[in-house]
Amino acid sequence: IFTTRDYTHTNVAAEFHQACDNIPNTLVIIKSGQYIAGGYTEVAWSSPEEETRQESANSFLFSLNKQFFLPSFHEEAELILNKDLGPVFDNDRCYG
């Protein structure tokens, strides 16, 4: 479990990767104000120096406030991996 409330004085990306790298099957839940959303991936996170993309066949995104669930389709969803970024789900291609 990774959690932070003080994202103004900490390196959230570094803390996320320290807690979550090399761990498959992660569920990310983000609360910002009254909004709650997140995503799941079966792929283990990593923190390369340069941005890389990793296919995620079984990932999904969700929003509790907007009441939507967006699964990936045909291994087209990707994770964007980088040591300077927290969890990034790229599901744009699920619409097309």
C-alpha positions as CSV (number, residue, x, y, z in Angstrom):
1,I,0.0,0.0,0.0
2,F,1.3,3.4,-1.0
3,T,-0.3,6.6,0.3
4,T,0.6,10.2,0.5
5,R,-1.2,13.3,1.7
6,D,1.7,15.7,1.5
7,Y,2.5,15.9,-2.2
8,T,3.8,19.4,-2.0
9,H,6.9,18.5,0.0
10,T,7.6,15.0,-1.2
11,N,8.7,13.3,-4.4
12,V,5.5,11.4,-5.0
13,A,6.8,9.7,-8.2
14,A,9.9,8.4,-6.3
15,E,7.8,7.2,-3.4
16,F,5.3,5.5,-5.7
17,H,8.1,3.7,-7.5
18,Q,9.8,2.7,-4.3
19,A,6.5,1.1,-3.1
20,C,5.2,-0.3,-6.3
21,D,8.0,-1.2,-8.7
22,N,8.3,-4.9,-9.7
23,I,4.9,-5.6,-8.2
24,P,2.3,-7.0,-10.6
25,N,-1.5,-6.7,-10.2
26,T,-1.7,-3.2,-8.8
27,L,-4.8,-1.2,-8.2
28,V,-4.3,2.6,-8.1
29,I,-6.9,4.7,-6.3
30,I,-6.6,8.5,-6.5
31,K,-8.6,10.9,-4.4
32,S,-8.5,14.6,-5.3
33,G,-10.9,16.7,-3.4
34,Q,-14.3,15.0,-3.8
35,Y,-13.2,13.0,-6.9
36,I,-12.2,9.3,-6.7
37,A,-10.8,7.5,-9.7
38,G,-8.0,5.0,-10.6
39,G,-6.9,2.1,-12.6
40,Y,-5.7,-1.5,-12.5
41,T,-2.9,-3.2,-14.3
42,E,-1.5,-6.7,-14.3
43,V,1.9,-5.4,-15.4
44,A,4.6,-4.6,-12.8
45,W,5.6,-0.9,-12.6
46,S,9.2,0.1,-13.2
47,S,11.1,3.4,-13.2
48,P,13.4,3.7,-16.2
49,E,15.5,6.9,-16.8
50,E,13.8,7.5,-20.1
51,E,10.0,7.2,-20.8
52,T,9.0,3.8,-22.1
53,R,5.6,2.2,-22.8
54,Q,4.4,-1.2,-21.7
55,E,1.3,-2.9,-23.1
56,S,-1.3,-3.9,-20.6
57,A,-3.9,-6.4,-21.8
58,N,-5.9,-6.5,-18.6
59,S,-5.9,-3.0,-17.4
60,F,-8.9,-0.8,-16.7
61,L,-9.7,2.8,-15.6
62,F,-12.6,3.8,-13.5
63,S,-14.2,6.9,-11.9
64,L,-16.6,6.6,-9.0
65,N,-17.9,10.2,-9.4
66,K,-18.5,9.9,-13.1
67,Q,-19.6,6.3,-12.8
68,F,-17.6,4.8,-15.6
69,F,-15.5,1.8,-16.2
70,L,-13.1,1.7,-19.2
71,P,-11.5,-1.7,-19.9
72,S,-8.5,-2.1,-22.2
73,F,-9.2,-3.8,-25.5
74,H,-6.9,-6.2,-27.5
75,E,-3.7,-5.3,-25.6
76,E,-3.9,-1.7,-26.8
77,A,-3.8,0.0,-23.5
78,E,-0.4,1.1,-22.3
79,L,1.4,2.2,-19.2
80,I,3.9,5.0,-19.5
81,L,6.9,4.2,-17.3
82,N,9.4,6.8,-16.1
83,K,11.2,7.4,-12.8
84,D,9.9,11.0,-12.8
85,L,6.2,10.0,-13.2
86,G,3.8,8.3,-10.9
87,P,1.3,5.8,-12.4
88,V,0.3,6.8,-15.9
89,F,-2.4,4.8,-17.8
90,D,-2.7,5.6,-21.5
91,N,-6.1,4.2,-22.6
92,D,-6.8,6.8,-25.4
93,R,-6.8,4.0,-28.0
94,C,-9.7,2.2,-26.3
95,Y,-12.0,4.8,-27.8
96,G,-11.0,4.1,-31.4
